[in-house]
Amino acid sequence: MAEHWFISGANRGIGHGLATLLAARGDDVDASVRSDEARERLQHDVARHRARFAIQVFDQRDEAGIRAAARELAEPLDVLVCNAGAYGPQTQSTLDMDFPGALDLFDINTLGPLRLVQAVLPLMLSADNPRIALMSSGLGSMAMEGSTNIAYRAAKAALNKIAQGLAHDLKREKVTVVALSPGWVRTDMGGKNADLSVEESAGGIIRTLDALTSADTGRFLDYRGLDVPW
């Protein structure tokens, strides 16, 4: 049965893969991009599919823009994938940090998804099995040692904590919330030497989110549905 999905950051990479695969199988899809140019490209990419597909334009930092986009959505919204994000400043080590750049990264990667959840949540409460996935990373796991790109790692670790908090606060409403690691994917961010194609990661993410129930809320999963250490 077709469901209504919202995918943020669908102009490229994993978000683009999710949006196009969902459109191909006939789900109702709303997606977000950051510019009118990106919207035109995405519209071209999904034009051959017969599914209902709408594209919103907003920036993760812009609460008013996010809330305006949410008012354009139909309910119920079954699945929200907070995928939009950035990798952060070039200088981000524990010994040499671009602090303004790091703060901006937290605004995008940590607070941006929470802005989107709060804006669309009323549309999800009437769904039969509402699910929210916050796109995290294995680099955000406290079990993952290392310090390269530390601002990105810290922003994703903070996003994991927000996922835990949302799972707790929305349990009574039976909204399932998970943190989700897509794996190391061959995108502009992941690089050409990464393990997975966009299609492999996106396909696994969709299968994982299709299978979620309220019993899964509060988990940190990878694209295969396997638990990731917090």
C-alpha positions in Angstrom: 0.0 0.0 0.0 1.3 3.4 -1.0 2.4 5.7 1.9 3.1 9.4 2.2 6.8 10.1 2.7 8.8 13.4 3.3 12.5 13.3 2.4 14.6 16.4 3.2 17.7 17.1 1.2 16.5 15.2 -1.9 18.5 17.2 -4.5 21.5 14.8 -4.5 23.1 11.7 -2.8 21.1 9.5 -0.5 18.1 11.9 -0.4 17.8 11.8 -4.2 18.1 8.1 -4.2 15.3 7.7 -1.6 13.0 10.1 -3.4 13.4 8.5 -6.8 13.1 5.0 -5.5 9.9 5.9 -3.6 8.5 7.6 -6.6 9.3 4.6 -8.8 7.3 2.3 -6.6 4.3 4.6 -6.4 4.5 6.2 -3.0 3.3 9.8 -2.4 6.4 11.8 -1.9 7.1 15.3 -0.7 10.8 16.3 -0.8 12.8 19.3 0.0 15.7 21.1 -1.7 17.5 24.4 -1.0 17.1 26.2 -4.3 14.7 26.6 -7.3 17.5 25.3 -9.6 17.7 22.1 -7.5 13.9 21.8 -7.6 13.9 21.9 -11.4 16.5 19.2 -11.6 14.6 16.9 -9.2 11.4 17.5 -11.0 13.1 16.4 -14.2 14.4 13.2 -12.6 11.1 12.1 -11.3 8.9 13.2 -14.2 8.6 9.7 -15.7 7.1 8.3 -12.5 3.3 8.4 -12.0 3.4 8.9 -8.3 2.4 12.2 -6.6 5.6 14.1 -6.1 5.8 17.6 -4.6 9.0 19.6 -3.9 9.4 22.2 -1.2 12.3 24.7 -1.1 13.8 25.7 2.3 17.0 25.8 4.2 17.5 23.6 7.4 18.3 26.8 9.3 15.1 28.6 8.4 12.4 27.8 10.9 9.8 30.1 9.2 10.5 28.5 5.8 10.2 25.0 7.2 6.9 25.8 8.8 5.6 27.4 5.6 6.5 24.3 3.7 4.8 22.1 6.3 1.5 24.0 5.7 1.6 22.8 2.1 1.6 19.1 3.1 -1.4 16.8 3.1 -2.0 14.5 6.0 -1.5 11.8 7.1 2.3 11.9 6.8 3.5 8.3 7.3 7.3 8.6 7.2 9.6 11.5 7.7 13.3 11.1 6.8 15.4 14.0 8.0 18.2 13.5 5.6 19.4 17.0 4.7 22.8 17.9 6.1 26.3 19.2 5.6 29.9 18.0 6.3 31.0 21.2 7.9 34.0 23.5 7.7 37.4 22.5 6.3 39.1 23.2 9.6 37.5 21.0 12.3 40.0 19.2 14.5 40.2 19.3 18.3 43.4 21.3 18.0 42.3 23.7 15.2 38.6 24.5 14.9 36.6 26.9 12.8 34.2 27.7 15.6 31.7 29.8 13.5 31.7 27.0 10.9 31.1 24.4 13.6 28.2 26.3 15.1 26.7 26.6 11.7 27.1 22.8 11.2 25.2 22.1 14.4 22.5 24.5 13.3 22.1 22.4 10.1 22.8 18.9 11.2 21.4 18.8 14.7 18.8 21.6 15.1 17.6 21.5 11.5 16.1 18.0 11.8 14.4 19.0 15.0 12.9 22.0 13.4 11.5 19.8 10.7 10.1 17.2 13.1 8.3 19.9 15.1 6.8 21.5 12.0 5.4 18.3 10.5 4.6 16.3 13.6 0.8 17.3 13.7 0.5 15.7 10.2 1.9 12.4 11.5 -0.4 11.8 14.4 -3.3 10.6 12.2 -1.1 8.0 10.4 -1.5 4.3 11.2 2.2 3.7 11.7 4.1 7.1 11.8 7.8 6.8 11.6 10.6 9.3 11.9 14.2 8.7 10.9 17.0 11.1 11.7 19.9 10.5 9.4 22.9 10.0 11.5 26.2 8.4 10.9 28.4 5.7 12.3 30.9 8.5 13.0 28.4 9.8 15.6 28.7 6.6 17.6 30.6 6.9 20.9 32.0 3.5 20.1 33.7 4.9 17.0 37.2 6.1 17.9 39.0 8.8 16.0 38.9 12.6 15.7 38.9 13.5 12.1 36.1 15.8 11.1 35.3 16.2 14.8 32.6 18.8 14.4 30.6 16.5 12.1 31.0 13.6 14.5 29.9 15.7 17.4 26.9 17.1 15.5 25.7 13.6 14.6 26.3 12.4 18.2 24.1 15.3 19.4 21.5 14.3 16.7 21.5 10.8 18.2 20.6 12.2 21.6 17.8 14.2 20.0 16.5 11.0 18.4 16.5 9.3 21.9 14.6 12.3 23.4 12.0 12.3 20.6 11.5 8.6 21.0 10.8 9.1 24.7 8.5 12.1 24.2 6.5 10.6 21.3 6.1 7.1 22.7 2.6 7.8 24.0 1.6 9.0 20.6 3.0 5.7 19.1 5.3 7.7 16.8 8.4 5.5 16.1 11.7 7.5 16.1 15.1 6.1 15.1 18.6 7.3 14.4 19.7 5.9 11.1 23.2 5.3 9.7 23.2 5.0 5.9 26.6 3.4 5.7 29.6 4.7 3.8 28.1 5.7 0.5 29.6 6.8 -2.8 28.2 10.4 -2.8 29.9 13.8 -2.9 30.3 13.6 0.8 31.3 9.9 1.1 33.7 10.0 -1.8 34.3 7.6 -4.7 36.0 4.9 -2.5 33.0 4.3 -0.3 31.6 0.8 0.2 28.0 1.4 -1.0 26.2 2.8 -4.0 23.4 5.3 -3.5 20.9 2.6 -4.7 22.2 0.0 -2.2 22.0 2.4 0.7 18.7 4.0 -0.2 17.1 0.6 -1.0 18.1 -0.7 2.4 16.9 2.3 4.2 13.5 2.0 2.6 13.2 -1.6 3.5 14.3 -0.8 7.1 11.7 2.0 7.5 9.0 -0.1 5.9 9.5 -2.8 8.6 9.6 -0.4 11.6 6.9 -0.7 14.3 6.5 1.2 17.6 8.5 -1.6 19.3 11.6 -0.2 17.4 11.4 3.3 18.7 14.6 4.7 20.2 17.0 2.4 18.3 20.1 3.4 16.3 20.0 1.4 13.1 22.1 1.0 10.0 20.6 0.8 6.5 20.2 -2.9 6.8 18.1 -2.6 10.0 21.0 -3.8 12.3 21.7 -2.0 15.5 24.6 0.4 15.7 26.3 1.0 19.1 25.4 4.3 20.6 
